[in-house]
């Protein structure tokens, strides 16, 4: 292998979060495409946030296409959604390659998916009310299902991201993770004026509330974080503890990936090919909610066990 090829391979690996948390479909498809977009953007001086914003337009365009009862138009929407997700991959890879990390970028990255799926949900509701006998007779029903599904979707995505960041914290340390603490965020929030910096405070307020909700769903994790801060006030956690937690957490990473984009779109595309888009809501409500509940129970048990070990002086 030539020096140039070796450097390219190393650069590609550096653009990934970690092999522990990468999903197989992403590694085989989205990450290579995202890396190509990221390299092009780096040459053109395009920032990660610009790519994220472009992905929002593509994802919303996909949603519009799913509102038509035409498989050809639906397929155009599928291609747009795949394109949007390749951009979603590229923005993170570009940020890691060029060290252009920012909290605004993280907020935009999360919001982009919300725009995609809001457009998709609205399109499905309009379509079902036009084509389904049941929903056209009770037009409010599909909207109610969509709202409940959207709330569940937000919780699923938030907790999948939270568990992934906690795993990365022990794998790579604080620098390799985007794990946040709501107490620290609230302190920063108090230092920003609504009058002088309205949009910055609005973004941080939204992000702080998002983090508060994540923490509230994982109380045993918060107890473990407090115990770690008490036992290791310098922030230097023993490698033996990091390795043990990583080993216990690693089997759950495949579930965080299922709760992310790829398996959702497989279910969505299947429902569209079957011309029964409402099935996608059923998938999120039944399958993904069940998976989320299982993951919360297991992760909380892991955290409780490690908290006990810390109190017993095992680390």
Secondary structure, DSSP 8 states (H G I E B T S, - for coil): --HHHHHHHHHHHHTSS-TTT--HHIIIIIHHHHHHHHHHHHHHT--HHHHHHHHHHHHHHHHHHHTSS-HHHHHHHHHHHHHHHHHHHHHHHHHHHHT---HHHHHHHHHHHHHHHHHHHHHHHHHHHHH-HHHHHSHHHHHHHHHHHHHHHHHHHHHHHHHHHHHHHHHH-GGG-----HHHHHHHHHTS-TTTSHHHHHHHHHHHHHHHHHHHH-HHHHHHHHHHHHH-TTS---HHHHHHHHHHHHHHHHHHHHTSHHHHHHHHHHHHHTT-THHHHHIIIIIIHHHHHHHHHHHHHHHHHHHHHHHTT--
